[in-house]
């Protein structure tokens, strides 16, 4: 006799999705971490107000390239911080305040945008998982109903059970992946804060 283990698993994994959800304003948010779609510059920069000219950071080829380089998580944080110090400490005094402000604004714009993009992707991923969970429940119910029929074709039951097992395994792997993906916005935020904090450090006395 074929055991329809996926029938129970479909409900278990659907419950796993619900258990991941944080208590907050968005009932569809699947992560334990609280959903904060956008950061504010005041959350990561405690120095003087950035001048309007800082928003022109993308027009400066050196700063724009540095922003892209520093924001990339493949670059170890310690190396990124050292590059910041090298750049900051090498600036002429007359340019230092503006260029630091431009780099702060550039890092914020770049990394806050990336973070928001990830959050949108997580929401789409979660909706896809809920749709898949609903399909699994329906298929599990149909397979159970088929197995209960005396005239059921044993080969058909076996094929559908095997397919359901495979689909449920995929669902389980995606649930596990989601828990890792949920960490990404926090990792981006932590990196952004660390980079900006490095920029705010007082340069060594000359």
MDTraj code that builds the backbone (N, CA, C; nanometers):
import mdtraj as md
import numpy as np

residues = "UNK UNK UNK UNK UNK UNK UNK UNK UNK UNK UNK UNK UNK UNK UNK UNK UNK UNK UNK UNK UNK UNK UNK UNK UNK UNK UNK UNK UNK UNK UNK UNK UNK UNK UNK UNK UNK UNK UNK UNK UNK UNK UNK UNK UNK UNK UNK UNK UNK UNK UNK UNK UNK UNK UNK UNK UNK UNK UNK UNK UNK UNK UNK UNK UNK UNK UNK UNK UNK UNK UNK UNK UNK UNK UNK UNK UNK UNK UNK UNK UNK UNK UNK UNK UNK UNK UNK UNK UNK UNK UNK UNK UNK UNK UNK UNK UNK UNK UNK UNK UNK UNK UNK UNK UNK UNK UNK UNK UNK UNK UNK UNK UNK UNK UNK UNK UNK UNK UNK UNK UNK UNK UNK UNK UNK UNK UNK UNK UNK UNK UNK UNK UNK UNK UNK UNK UNK UNK UNK UNK UNK UNK UNK UNK UNK UNK UNK UNK UNK UNK UNK UNK UNK UNK UNK UNK UNK UNK UNK UNK UNK UNK UNK UNK UNK UNK UNK UNK UNK UNK UNK UNK UNK UNK UNK UNK UNK UNK UNK UNK UNK UNK UNK UNK UNK UNK UNK UNK UNK UNK UNK UNK UNK UNK UNK UNK UNK UNK UNK UNK UNK UNK UNK UNK UNK UNK".split()
xyz = np.array([
    [0.0850, -0.1202, 0.0000],
    [0.0000, 0.0000, 0.0000],
    [0.0885, 0.1252, 0.0000],
    [0.0478, 0.2255, -0.0779],
    [0.1238, 0.3493, -0.0870],
    [0.0867, 0.4401, 0.0300],
    [0.1861, 0.4890, 0.0983],
    [0.1610, 0.5821, 0.2091],
    [0.1666, 0.7250, 0.1556],
    [0.0634, 0.8033, 0.1789],
    [0.0570, 0.9395, 0.1267],
    [0.1101, 1.0362, 0.2329],
    [0.2393, 1.0271, 0.2577],
    [0.3026, 1.1140, 0.3563],
    [0.2866, 1.2614, 0.3225],
    [0.2946, 1.3015, 0.1927],
    [0.2839, 1.4440, 0.1607],
    [0.1547, 1.5105, 0.2057],
    [0.0489, 1.4341, 0.2283],
    [-0.0758, 1.4945, 0.2747],
    [-0.0504, 1.5714, 0.4040],
    [0.0195, 1.5077, 0.4967],
    [0.0501, 1.5750, 0.6224],
    [0.1550, 1.6831, 0.6026],
    [0.2542, 1.6551, 0.5181],
    [0.3613, 1.7514, 0.4986],
    [0.3119, 1.8818, 0.4392],
    [0.2154, 1.8755, 0.3506],
    [0.1638, 1.9982, 0.2893],
    [0.1111, 2.0925, 0.3952],
    [0.0418, 2.0359, 0.4944],
    [-0.0119, 2.1200, 0.6012],
    [0.0996, 2.1676, 0.6944],
    [0.1968, 2.0828, 0.7179],
    [0.3078, 2.1202, 0.8042],
    [0.3839, 2.2379, 0.7453],
    [0.4122, 2.2344, 0.6155],
    [0.4915, 2.3391, 0.5547],
    [0.4105, 2.4672, 0.5388],
    [0.2810, 2.4540, 0.5194],
    [0.1976, 2.5742, 0.5154],
    [0.1999, 2.6420, 0.6524],
    [0.1955, 2.5601, 0.7571],
    [0.2032, 2.6151, 0.8922],
    [0.3389, 2.6785, 0.9168],
    [0.4431, 2.6220, 0.8548],
    [0.5774, 2.6784, 0.8709],
    [0.5832, 2.8195, 0.8145],
    [0.5170, 2.8413, 0.7033],
    [0.5114, 2.9757, 0.6452],
    [0.4433, 3.0722, 0.7416],
    [0.3317, 3.0286, 0.7977],
    [0.2575, 3.1140, 0.8890],
    [0.3387, 3.1419, 1.0149],
    [0.4155, 3.0427, 1.0598],
    [0.4964, 3.0607, 1.1795],
    [0.6082, 3.1608, 1.1579],
    [0.6541, 3.1732, 1.0337],
    [0.7601, 3.2681, 1.0022],
    [0.7123, 3.4126, 1.0087],
    [0.5830, 3.4308, 0.9873],
    [0.5311, 3.5668, 0.9742],
    [0.5485, 3.6455, 1.1031],
    [0.5959, 3.7667, 1.0878],
    [0.6111, 3.8550, 1.2031],
    [0.4803, 3.9254, 1.2322],
    [0.4634, 3.9642, 1.3556],
    [0.3464, 4.0420, 1.3903],
    [0.3735, 4.1869, 1.3537],
    [0.2953, 4.2399, 1.2638],
    [0.3180, 4.3758, 1.2175],
    [0.1990, 4.4246, 1.1389],
    [0.2217, 4.5310, 1.0629],
    [0.1121, 4.5913, 0.9884],
    [0.0780, 4.5148, 0.8611],
    [0.1684, 4.4329, 0.8124],
    [0.1472, 4.3604, 0.6877],
    [0.1307, 4.2114, 0.7172],
    [0.0083, 4.1603, 0.7112],
    [-0.0137, 4.0188, 0.7423],
    [0.0485, 3.9251, 0.6398],
    [0.0843, 3.9764, 0.5230],
    [0.1443, 3.8934, 0.4195],
    [0.2966, 3.8845, 0.4323],
    [0.3550, 3.9604, 0.5236],
    [0.5003, 3.9583, 0.5379],
    [0.5427, 3.8281, 0.6053],
    [0.6296, 3.7481, 0.5420],
    [0.6579, 3.6129, 0.5922],
    [0.7767, 3.6029, 0.6864],
    [0.8446, 3.7117, 0.7148],
    [0.9694, 3.7057, 0.7911],
    [0.9484, 3.7385, 0.9390],
    [1.0349, 3.6815, 1.0210],
    [1.0334, 3.7143, 1.1636],
    [1.0727, 3.8597, 1.1830],
    [1.1671, 3.9050, 1.1006],
    [1.2115, 4.0431, 1.1096],
    [1.0975, 4.1388, 1.0733],
    [1.0877, 4.2474, 1.1468],
    [0.9834, 4.3458, 1.1202],
    [1.0042, 4.4074, 0.9827],
    [0.8959, 4.4278, 0.9108],
    [0.9045, 4.4852, 0.7767],
    [0.9172, 4.6372, 0.7849],
    [1.0271, 4.6875, 0.7323],
    [1.0497, 4.8320, 0.7206],
    [1.0877, 4.8555, 0.5743],
    [0.9903, 4.8910, 0.4888],
    [1.0165, 4.8990, 0.3449],
    [1.1259, 4.9977, 0.3076],
    [1.1333, 5.1098, 0.3778],
    [1.2312, 5.2135, 0.3454],
    [1.3024, 5.2599, 0.4720],
    [1.4319, 5.2856, 0.4590],
    [1.5069, 5.3462, 0.5673],
    [1.5065, 5.4976, 0.5498],
    [1.5380, 5.5683, 0.6550],
    [1.5563, 5.7134, 0.6448],
    [1.7018, 5.7442, 0.6708],
    [1.7494, 5.8518, 0.6121],
    [1.8895, 5.8882, 0.6275],
    [1.9247, 5.9123, 0.7739],
    [1.8267, 5.9595, 0.8523],
    [1.8510, 5.9859, 0.9934],
    [1.8757, 5.8599, 1.0752],
    [1.8350, 5.7439, 1.0228],
    [1.8575, 5.6190, 1.0942],
    [2.0029, 5.5741, 1.0885],
    [2.0750, 5.6211, 0.9878],
    [2.2118, 5.5721, 0.9718],
    [2.3161, 5.6837, 0.9769],
    [2.2736, 5.8092, 0.9669],
    [2.3673, 5.9216, 0.9686],
    [2.3301, 6.0173, 1.0797],
    [2.4198, 6.0337, 1.1750],
    [2.3932, 6.1203, 1.2902],
    [2.4754, 6.2486, 1.2862],
    [2.5453, 6.2706, 1.1753],
    [2.6252, 6.3906, 1.1622],
    [2.5426, 6.5101, 1.1174],
    [2.6082, 6.6158, 1.0711],
    [2.5362, 6.7352, 1.0244],
    [2.4449, 6.7018, 0.9060],
    [2.3422, 6.7830, 0.8892],
    [2.2531, 6.7625, 0.7749],
    [2.3333, 6.7633, 0.6450],
    [2.2993, 6.6700, 0.5562],
    [2.3704, 6.6636, 0.4290],
    [2.3267, 6.7791, 0.3399],
    [2.4201, 6.8453, 0.2741],
    [2.3835, 6.9580, 0.1875],
    [2.3120, 6.9087, 0.0621],
    [2.2334, 6.9953, -0.0024],
    [2.1630, 6.9556, -0.1251],
    [2.2572, 6.9012, -0.2324],
    [2.3802, 6.9528, -0.2345],
    [2.4763, 6.9090, -0.3357],
    [2.5117, 6.7607, -0.3225],
    [2.4870, 6.7039, -0.2057],
    [2.5209, 6.5628, -0.1851],
    [2.4403, 6.4717, -0.2768],
    [2.3227, 6.5172, -0.3179],
    [2.2378, 6.4352, -0.4057],
    [2.2959, 6.4215, -0.5464],
    [2.3992, 6.4980, -0.5766],
    [2.4640, 6.4899, -0.7076],
    [2.5776, 6.3881, -0.7085],
    [2.5821, 6.2994, -0.6102],
    [2.6933, 6.2050, -0.5979],
    [2.7145, 6.1207, -0.7235],
    [2.6039, 6.0860, -0.7928],
    [2.6167, 5.9987, -0.9103],
    [2.6853, 6.0679, -1.0276],
    [2.6954, 6.2011, -1.0214],
    [2.7612, 6.2763, -1.1289],
    [2.9131, 6.2773, -1.1125],
    [2.9588, 6.2371, -0.9954],
    [3.1029, 6.2304, -0.9695],
    [3.1487, 6.0872, -0.9983],
    [3.2312, 6.0706, -1.1001],
    [3.2708, 5.9367, -1.1438],
    [3.3422, 5.8585, -1.0350],
    [3.4287, 5.9250, -0.9604],
    [3.5038, 5.8554, -0.8556],
    [3.4106, 5.8105, -0.7430],
    [3.3247, 5.9005, -0.6965],
    [3.2330, 5.8660, -0.5878],
    [3.1330, 5.7601, -0.6320],
    [3.0822, 5.7728, -0.7542],
    [2.9864, 5.6749, -0.8055],
    [3.0483, 5.5351, -0.8100],
    [3.1721, 5.5272, -0.8587],
    [3.2398, 5.3980, -0.8633],
    [3.2678, 5.3435, -0.7248],
    [3.3025, 5.4329, -0.6329],
    [3.3301, 5.3909, -0.4960],
    [3.2033, 5.3393, -0.4283],
    [3.0918, 5.4045, -0.4535],
    [2.9638, 5.3592, -0.3969],
    [2.9327, 5.2166, -0.4429],
    [2.9449, 5.1920, -0.5737],
    [2.9177, 5.0584, -0.6270],
    [3.0104, 4.9548, -0.5637],
    [3.1350, 4.9905, -0.5480],
    [3.2340, 4.8986, -0.4928],
    [3.2065, 4.8690, -0.3454],
    [3.1786, 4.9715, -0.2678],
    [3.1574, 4.9545, -0.1241],
    [3.0268, 4.8831, -0.0924],
    [2.9259, 4.9050, -0.1747],
    [2.7945, 4.8461, -0.1484],
    [2.7919, 4.6963, -0.1760],
    [2.8813, 4.6485, -0.2611],
    [2.8821, 4.5068, -0.2990],
    [2.9219, 4.4201, -0.1803],
    [2.8344, 4.3289, -0.1397],
    [2.8598, 4.2476, -0.0213],
    [2.9718, 4.1454, -0.0427],
    [3.0102, 4.1231, -0.1695],
    [3.1217, 4.0319, -0.1934],
    [3.2537, 4.0919, -0.1440],
    [3.2578, 4.2238, -0.1265],
    [3.3763, 4.2891, -0.0711],
    [3.3675, 4.2818, 0.0812],
    [3.4624, 4.2153, 0.1459],
    [3.4567, 4.2053, 0.2926],
    [3.4443, 4.3433, 0.3572],
    [3.3674, 4.3490, 0.4637],
    [3.3404, 4.4769, 0.5286],
    [3.4691, 4.5465, 0.5724],
    [3.5628, 4.4728, 0.6289],
    [3.6870, 4.5338, 0.6765],
    [3.7627, 4.6012, 0.5619],
    [3.7631, 4.5379, 0.4453],
    [3.8297, 4.5977, 0.3292],
    [3.7548, 4.7224, 0.2823],
    [3.6225, 4.7152, 0.2856],
    [3.5424, 4.8312, 0.2459],
    [3.5686, 4.9489, 0.3387],
    [3.5772, 4.9224, 0.4666],
    [3.6031, 5.0294, 0.5630],
    [3.7411, 5.0902, 0.5420],
    [3.8382, 5.0072, 0.5081],
    [3.9733, 5.0583, 0.4846],
    [3.9767, 5.1464, 0.3596],
    [3.9001, 5.1092, 0.2574],
    [3.8933, 5.1909, 0.1363],
    [3.8279, 5.3260, 0.1667],
    [3.7293, 5.3247, 0.2534],
    [3.6664, 5.4505, 0.2936],
    [3.7671, 5.5408, 0.3623],
    [3.8434, 5.4853, 0.4544],
    [3.9412, 5.5668, 0.5281],
    [4.0481, 5.6224, 0.4334],
    [4.0917, 5.5381, 0.3412],
    [4.1933, 5.5827, 0.2461],
    [4.1406, 5.6975, 0.1606],
    [4.0161, 5.6836, 0.1138],
    [3.9565, 5.7893, 0.0314],
    [3.9354, 5.9159, 0.1138],
    [3.8738, 5.9016, 0.2296],
    [3.8414, 6.0175, 0.3132],
    [3.9667, 6.0924, 0.3571],
    [4.0659, 6.0181, 0.4021],
    [4.1850, 6.0820, 0.4571],
    [4.2731, 6.1427, 0.3486],
    [4.2477, 6.1053, 0.2231],
    [4.3255, 6.1609, 0.1140],
    [4.2618, 6.2819, 0.0496],
    [4.1440, 6.3197, 0.0956],
    [4.0751, 6.4352, 0.0376],
    [4.1372, 6.5667, 0.0855],
    [4.1455, 6.6645, -0.0021],
    [4.1875, 6.7985, 0.0430],
    [4.0858, 6.8520, 0.1434],
    [4.1327, 6.9272, 0.2404],
    [4.0441, 6.9775, 0.3453],
    [3.9267, 7.0558, 0.2875],
    [3.9510, 7.1309, 0.1798],
    [3.8452, 7.2146, 0.1213],
    [3.7331, 7.1308, 0.0602],
    [3.7623, 7.0051, 0.0237],
    [3.6631, 6.9198, -0.0416],
    [3.6053, 6.8133, 0.0512],
    [3.6692, 6.7963, 0.1664],
    [3.6385, 6.6804, 0.2500],
    [3.4914, 6.6745, 0.2923],
    [3.4388, 6.7808, 0.3481],
    [3.3018, 6.7769, 0.3997],
    [3.2006, 6.7435, 0.2910],
    [3.2126, 6.8084, 0.1743],
    [3.1170, 6.7838, 0.0664],
    [3.1314, 6.6431, 0.0116],
    [3.2529, 6.5978, -0.0102],
    [3.2720, 6.4654, -0.0700],
    [3.2315, 6.3534, 0.0259],
    [3.2550, 6.3725, 0.1538],
    [3.2068, 6.2745, 0.2521],
    [3.0548, 6.2714, 0.2508],
    [2.9935, 6.3890, 0.2457],
    [2.8466, 6.3956, 0.2417],
    [2.7927, 6.3270, 0.1164],
    [2.8590, 6.3469, 0.0037],
    [2.8166, 6.2831, -0.1206],
    [2.8292, 6.1310, -0.1121],
    [2.9344, 6.0849, -0.0481],
    [2.9528, 5.9400, -0.0339],
    [2.8481, 5.8813, 0.0608],
    [2.8176, 5.9530, 0.1663],
    [2.7116, 5.9083, 0.2574],
    [2.5790, 5.8981, 0.1827],
    [2.5448, 6.0027, 0.1083],
    [2.4190, 6.0033, 0.0345],
    [2.4169, 5.8934, -0.0710],
    [2.5310, 5.8745, -0.1385],
    [2.5379, 5.7708, -0.2407],
    [2.5200, 5.6315, -0.1834],
    [2.5874, 5.6026, -0.0738],
    [2.5728, 5.4717, -0.0094],
    [2.4292, 5.4500, 0.0368],
    [2.3704, 5.5546, 0.0926],
    [2.2308, 5.5412, 0.1385],
    [2.1375, 5.5142, 0.0203],
    [2.1487, 5.5948, -0.0852],
    [2.0592, 5.5779, -0.1999],
    [2.0753, 5.4383, -0.2615],
    [2.1994, 5.3970, -0.2806],
    [2.2284, 5.2686, -0.3438],
    [2.1785, 5.1517, -0.2598],
    [2.2162, 5.1492, -0.1338],
    [2.1880, 5.0328, -0.0497],
    [2.0447, 5.0306, 0.0004],
    [1.9855, 5.1467, 0.0222],
    [1.8437, 5.1502, 0.0589],
    [1.7587, 5.1017, -0.0583],
    [1.7999, 5.1370, -0.1802],
    [1.7287, 5.0886, -0.2981],
    [1.7405, 4.9378, -0.3133],
    [1.8598, 4.8851, -0.2925],
    [1.8798, 4.7407, -0.3003],
    [1.7962, 4.6693, -0.1945],
    [1.7956, 4.7247, -0.0752],
    [1.7202, 4.6653, 0.0351],
    [1.5708, 4.6620, 0.0026],
    [1.5179, 4.7709, -0.0514],
    [1.3761, 4.7763, -0.0873],
    [1.3441, 4.6753, -0.1967],
    [1.4367, 4.6588, -0.2911],
    [1.4179, 4.5610, -0.3994],
    [1.4102, 4.4194, -0.3433],
    [1.4970, 4.3892, -0.2468],
    [1.4951, 4.2570, -0.1837],
    [1.3636, 4.2345, -0.1106],
    [1.3165, 4.3362, -0.0389],
    [1.1913, 4.3235, 0.0362],
    [1.0741, 4.2966, -0.0575],
    [1.0714, 4.3646, -0.1712],
    [0.9657, 4.3391, -0.2697],
    [0.9744, 4.1959, -0.3215],
    [1.0972, 4.1482, -0.3432],
    [1.1156, 4.0113, -0.3906],
    [1.0697, 3.9088, -0.2875],
    [1.0943, 3.9362, -0.1600],
    [1.0497, 3.8453, -0.0541],
    [0.8976, 3.8345, -0.0540],
    [0.8298, 3.9476, -0.0721],
    [0.6828, 3.9469, -0.0736],
    [0.6312, 3.8617, -0.1894],
    [0.6938, 3.8767, -0.3075],
    [0.6515, 3.7955, -0.4229],
    [0.6790, 3.6479, -0.3974],
    [0.7917, 3.6186, -0.3364],
    [0.8301, 3.4814, -0.3044],
    [0.7281, 3.4186, -0.2090],
    [0.6883, 3.4953, -0.1087],
    [0.5925, 3.4450, -0.0097],
    [0.4563, 3.4179, -0.0736],
    [0.4123, 3.5075, -0.1628],
    [0.2846, 3.4850, -0.2319],
    [0.2908, 3.3573, -0.3156],
    [0.4049, 3.3359, -0.3808],
    [0.4225, 3.2146, -0.4606],
    [0.4151, 3.0904, -0.3724],
    [0.4745, 3.0984, -0.2533],
    [0.4705, 2.9862, -0.1605],
    [0.3283, 2.9571, -0.1129],
    [0.2517, 3.0621, -0.0868],
    [0.1145, 3.0410, -0.0420],
    [0.0310, 2.9762, -0.1530],
    [0.0550, 3.0193, -0.2760],
    [-0.0163, 2.9573, -0.3885],
    [0.0214, 2.8103, -0.4007],
    [0.1503, 2.7814, -0.3835],
    [0.1970, 2.6429, -0.3926],
    [0.1398, 2.5583, -0.2795],
    [0.1310, 2.6161, -0.1590],
    [0.0742, 2.5435, -0.0453],
    [-0.0714, 2.5083, -0.0717],
    [-0.1462, 2.6010, -0.1309],
    [-0.2876, 2.5751, -0.1630],
    [-0.2993, 2.4623, -0.2645],
    [-0.2124, 2.4627, -0.3644],
    [-0.2139, 2.3561, -0.4652],
    [-0.1810, 2.2209, -0.4018],
    [-0.0845, 2.2200, -0.3117],
    [-0.0469, 2.0958, -0.2445],
    [-0.1616, 2.0410, -0.1603],
    [-0.2319, 2.1295, -0.0918],
    [-0.3443, 2.0839, -0.0102],
    [-0.4532, 2.0234, -0.0976],
    [-0.4807, 2.0899, -0.2090],
    [-0.5847, 2.0369, -0.2982],
    [-0.5430, 1.9022, -0.3569],
    [-0.4175, 1.8945, -0.4004],
    [-0.3705, 1.7696, -0.4596],
    [-0.3675, 1.6574, -0.3560],
    [-0.3251, 1.6901, -0.2324],
    [-0.3236, 1.5894, -0.1267],
    [-0.4645, 1.5382, -0.0981],
    [-0.5605, 1.6302, -0.0972],
    [-0.6997, 1.5901, -0.0743],
    [-0.7498, 1.5023, -0.1876],
    [-0.7148, 1.5392, -0.3118],
    [-0.7587, 1.4602, -0.4278],
    [-0.6970, 1.3202, -0.4253],
    [-0.5704, 1.3113, -0.3870],
    [-0.5051, 1.1805, -0.3816],
    [-0.5682, 1.0949, -0.2724],
    [-0.5987, 1.1561, -0.1589],
    [-0.6656, 1.0817, -0.0514],
    [-0.8013, 1.0298, -0.0981],
    [-0.8762, 1.1160, -0.1686],
    [-1.0078, 1.0754, -0.2179],
    [-0.9950, 0.9620, -0.3189],
    [-0.8916, 0.9712, -0.4044],
    [-0.8703, 0.8666, -0.5043],
    [-0.8366, 0.7334, -0.4383],
    [-0.7532, 0.7377, -0.3362],
    [-0.7120, 0.6152, -0.2680],
    [-0.8276, 0.5478, -0.1951],
    [-0.9264, 0.6275, -0.1568],
    [-1.0391, 0.5705, -0.0824],
    [-1.1377, 0.4959, -0.1713],
    [-1.1225, 0.5130, -0.3032],
    [-1.2139, 0.4462, -0.3964],
    [-1.1678, 0.3022, -0.4212],
    [-1.2570, 0.2051, -0.4048],
    [-1.2205, 0.0649, -0.4268],
    [-1.1706, 0.0390, -0.5689],
    [-1.2250, 0.1157, -0.6636],
    [-1.1882, 0.0915, -0.8031],
    [-1.0683, 0.1731, -0.8476],
    [-1.0004, 0.2406, -0.7532],
    [-0.8876, 0.3275, -0.7878],
    [-0.7770, 0.2487, -0.8569],
    [-0.7204, 0.3092, -0.9577],
    [-0.6083, 0.2501, -1.0307],
    [-0.4816, 0.2665, -0.9468],
    [-0.4222, 0.1558, -0.9067],
    [-0.3054, 0.1603, -0.8182],
    [-0.1885, 0.2337, -0.8830],
    [-0.1743, 0.2184, -1.0141],
    [-0.0640, 0.2849, -1.0835],
    [-0.0827, 0.4369, -1.0819],
    [-0.2059, 0.4833, -1.1022],
    [-0.2345, 0.6263, -1.0992],
    [-0.2102, 0.6831, -0.9595],
    [-0.2527, 0.6088, -0.8583],
    [-0.2306, 0.6535, -0.7208],
    [-0.0817, 0.6671, -0.6931],
    [-0.0038, 0.5698, -0.7390],
    [0.1406, 0.5725, -0.7153],
    [0.2062, 0.6909, -0.7859],
    [0.1644, 0.7172, -0.9102],
    [0.2231, 0.8271, -0.9875],
    [0.1915, 0.9615, -0.9221],
    [0.0650, 0.9791, -0.8836],
    [0.0254, 1.1072, -0.8247],
    [0.0881, 1.1261, -0.6873],
    [0.1051, 1.0174, -0.6134],
    [0.1691, 1.0264, -0.4824],
    [0.3160, 1.0643, -0.4966],
    [0.3826, 1.0035, -0.5929],
    [0.5235, 1.0349, -0.6165],
    [0.5401, 1.1810, -0.6582],
    [0.4503, 1.2285, -0.7445],
    [0.4556, 1.3681, -0.7881],
    [0.4315, 1.4623, -0.6706],
    [0.3358, 1.4251, -0.5857],
    [0.3054, 1.5088, -0.4694],
    [0.4241, 1.5123, -0.3725],
    [0.4887, 1.3990, -0.3565],
    [0.6068, 1.3932, -0.2701],
    [0.7159, 1.4860, -0.3222],
    [0.7379, 1.4841, -0.4523],
    [0.8404, 1.5680, -0.5143],
    [0.8057, 1.7160, -0.4980],
    [0.6809, 1.7512, -0.5243],
    [0.6379, 1.8903, -0.5131],
    [0.6483, 1.9396, -0.3689],
    [0.6171, 1.8523, -0.2749],
    [0.6254, 1.8897, -0.1346],
    [0.7700, 1.9110, -0.0920],
    [0.8596, 1.8294, -0.1457],
    [1.0016, 1.8466, -0.1152],
    [1.0505, 1.9834, -0.1649],
    [1.0063, 2.0211, -0.2843],
    [1.0424, 2.1523, -0.3381],
    [0.9893, 2.2626, -0.2474],
    [0.8642, 2.2453, -0.2019],
    [0.8037, 2.3436, -0.1123],
    [0.8858, 2.3575, 0.0154],
    [0.9276, 2.2452, 0.0713],
    [1.0058, 2.2465, 0.1945],
    [1.1381, 2.3191, 0.1732],
    [1.2043, 2.2938, 0.0624],
    [1.3319, 2.3592, 0.0341],
    [1.3139, 2.5103, 0.0200],
    [1.2021, 2.5500, -0.0409],
    [1.1755, 2.6930, -0.0572],
    [1.1439, 2.7602, 0.0765],
    [1.0775, 2.6882, 0.1662],
    [1.0521, 2.7421, 0.3005],
    [1.1841, 2.7658, 0.3730],
    [1.2748, 2.6683, 0.3606],
    [1.4047, 2.6818, 0.4250],
    [1.4846, 2.7969, 0.3643],
    [1.4759, 2.8124, 0.2314],
    [1.5465, 2.9211, 0.1647],
    [1.4933, 3.0568, 0.2089],
    [1.3629, 3.0639, 0.2310],
    [1.3013, 3.1897, 0.2688],
    [1.3584, 3.2432, 0.3998],
    [1.3879, 3.1533, 0.4926],
    [1.4408, 3.1979, 0.6211],
    [1.5768, 3.2659, 0.6035],
    [1.6538, 3.2211, 0.5046],
    [1.7835, 3.2848, 0.4773],
    [1.7647, 3.4167, 0.4032],
    [1.6732, 3.4172, 0.3082],
    [1.6476, 3.5389, 0.2310],
    [1.5978, 3.6508, 0.3223],
    [1.5222, 3.6142, 0.4243],
    [1.4693, 3.7145, 0.5171],
    [1.5797, 3.7896, 0.5901],
    [1.6987, 3.7314, 0.5962],
    [1.8102, 3.7962, 0.6645],
    [1.8746, 3.9057, 0.5795],
    [1.8531, 3.9017, 0.4472],
    [1.9268, 3.9903, 0.3572],
    [1.9003, 4.1388, 0.3849],
    [1.7748, 4.1839, 0.4003],
    [1.7543, 4.3263, 0.4295],
    [1.8292, 4.3726, 0.5539],
    [1.8327, 4.2891, 0.6568],
    [1.9050, 4.3246, 0.7791],
    [2.0549, 4.3317, 0.7534],
    [2.1072, 4.2398, 0.6728],
    [2.2498, 4.2400, 0.6414],
    [2.2879, 4.3663, 0.5641],
    [2.2018, 4.4065, 0.4704],
    [2.2284, 4.5291, 0.3946],
    [2.2270, 4.6493, 0.4878],
    [2.1271, 4.6540, 0.5759],
    [2.1153, 4.7657, 0.6697],
    [2.2371, 4.7731, 0.7625],
    [2.2814, 4.6596, 0.8117],
    [2.3962, 4.6569, 0.9023],
    [2.5231, 4.7025, 0.8310],
    [2.5385, 4.6585, 0.7053],
    [2.6564, 4.6993, 0.6292],
    [2.6532, 4.8502, 0.6022],
    [2.5374, 4.9000, 0.5637],
    [2.5230, 5.0431, 0.5381],
    [2.5595, 5.1232, 0.6624],
    [2.5085, 5.0826, 0.7757],
    [2.5364, 5.1540, 0.9009],
    [2.6861, 5.1515, 0.9316],
    [2.7500, 5.0360, 0.9121],
    [2.8925, 5.0241, 0.9422],
    [2.9764, 5.1112, 0.8493],
    [2.9391, 5.1170, 0.7221],
    [3.0137, 5.1991, 0.6270],
    [3.0000, 5.3479, 0.6592],
    [2.8790, 5.3907, 0.6868],
    [2.8554, 5.5310, 0.7176],
    [2.9206, 5.5692, 0.8496],
    [2.9181, 5.4789, 0.9445],
    [2.9842, 5.5043, 1.0736],
    [3.1342, 5.5249, 1.0532],
    [3.1929, 5.4481, 0.9616],
    [3.3349, 5.4634, 0.9306],
    [3.3617, 5.6007, 0.8713],
    [3.2726, 5.6460, 0.7845],
    [3.2877, 5.7792, 0.7261],
    [3.2814, 5.8885, 0.8308],
    [3.2060, 5.8642, 0.9367],
    [3.1871, 5.9658, 1.0404],
    [3.3027, 5.9710, 1.1394],
    [3.3908, 5.8709, 1.1313],
    [3.5027, 5.8691, 1.2256],
    [3.5937, 5.9902, 1.2015],
    [3.6521, 6.0381, 1.3091],
    [3.7500, 6.1471, 1.2946],
    [3.8766, 6.0909, 1.2348],
    [3.9278, 6.1524, 1.1287],
    [4.0520, 6.1043, 1.0675],
    [4.1681, 6.1210, 1.1645],
    [4.2709, 6.0397, 1.1487],
    [4.3853, 6.0512, 1.2397],
    [4.4546, 6.1867, 1.2247],
    [4.5066, 6.2352, 1.3345],
    [4.5766, 6.3638, 1.3325],
    [4.7027, 6.3535, 1.2476],
    [4.7265, 6.4591, 1.1712],
    [4.8441, 6.4596, 1.0843],
    [4.9587, 6.5357, 1.1536],
])
top = md.Topology()
chain = top.add_chain()
for i, resn in enumerate(residues, 1):
    res = top.add_residue(resn, chain, resSeq=i)
    for name in ("N", "CA", "C"):
        top.add_atom(name, md.element.get_by_symbol(name[0]), res)
traj = md.Trajectory(xyz[None], top)
